[in-house]
Amino acid sequence: MGNTGKKVYILGAGATIAHSNNLFPDISNIFKKAFEEKITSIDKYRELAGFVQEHFGENINTNCVSINAEDVYTAIEIGLEFGIEQYIILKSQFIEILINLFSKLQEEMKRNNSEKSCYKKFLASQGIRENTVITFNWDIVLDDLLGRNLYIEPETKEEQCFDDNLGHYKNFYYTLTGHAVGTYEHISVGQPKLKGTPFASPKDVYLLKLHGSIDWKVCNNKGCRAYGLIFPMREPQEKFICSECLEDLNTLIVPPTLNKPVLQNPFIRRLWNFALNAISSADSLIIWGYSLPPTDFYAQWLLRKGAKNKNLKKIILINPDIDKEEFIQCFKTLFTEVQILKYSTYEDFAENQQA
């Protein structure tokens, strides 16, 4: 099968799970994994533990806990919308658990060489070079393979990305983050484009993380000129302050089931617009490890827009649940007039591409 045509890759948690050889958990087992890694088994997160126990009837300090972490985060965000101050500490503890867990698992994966070659095969494939990657994942496993550390700290010579010729993270970093503001290319605003104009150049490929990232820090001071700008930082576990107003920076994690920051944060809004532009000009969507939760309304909206793209010819689904009717039905409902190809693993998909 050839690799011609414009593609967009859409990744969910299943992609990182496959690459990590099941070391990374799915969304329903984040708290369980955090307990097993001795992150939540300490008294440090007692406020969050009490909240989860009271509102969800689950104890996060056991290895029997099974609760959708997105539901917990959404409940916290709703409380914040109503101005309940004690929810600030709940959000801080939830995000700290995510950062500590994902950072620890990534180091463990590297140390024990427990990663499979899924992402490396993915990045080595010819089709990736001129096509944008959209991901709903909070972890930074793929980011690091795309050279995240090299761009955040260019002087760090010991760090190596998978392929220096892959421009996805570089374009994201110098176009869509706070670092872009200080570059020569962005001193002035670019000329408007005709609506529907696709990204025509290979240099316009991006890594677009639509639900935020554990390493993204943002200033929430509306009176600061750095307000809303996102700065990826090398060490997500560290605390940072804004260089302009000196207030604490916050980690930007978007709750998938609520997604109000899509409209509130201009950076996230721009990311979604870039994603929409890419999907609207693609002839193939490769959806790997993403199950399209029924409450993720913004993601459904994005894919519905893609379904209206007259150039779209096929959808490729890569997921171990590919034979489950409840999984496949939501995609059949969205994409009624295009071919849908199904693979249970990335290896099966890659082998078919080479055939």
Secondary structure, DSSP 8 states (H G I E B T S, - for coil): ----S-EEEEE-HHHHHHHTTT-S--GGGHHHHHHHTTSSSSGGGHHHHHHHHHHH---TTSTT----HHHHHHHHHHHHHTT-TTHHHHHHHHHHHHHHHHHHHHHHHHHTT---SHHHHHHHSGGGTTS-EEE---S-HHHHHTTHHHHHSTT-TT---S-TT--HHHHHHHHHSGGGGGSGGGSS------TT----SGGG--EEETTEEEEEEEB--TTSTTBT-EEE-S-TTS--B-TTT--B-EEEE--TTT-THHHH-HHHHHHHHHHHHHHHT-SEEEEES----TT-HHHHHHHHHHHT-TT--EEEEE-TTTT-HHHHHHHHHH-SSSEEEEESSHHHHHHHHH-
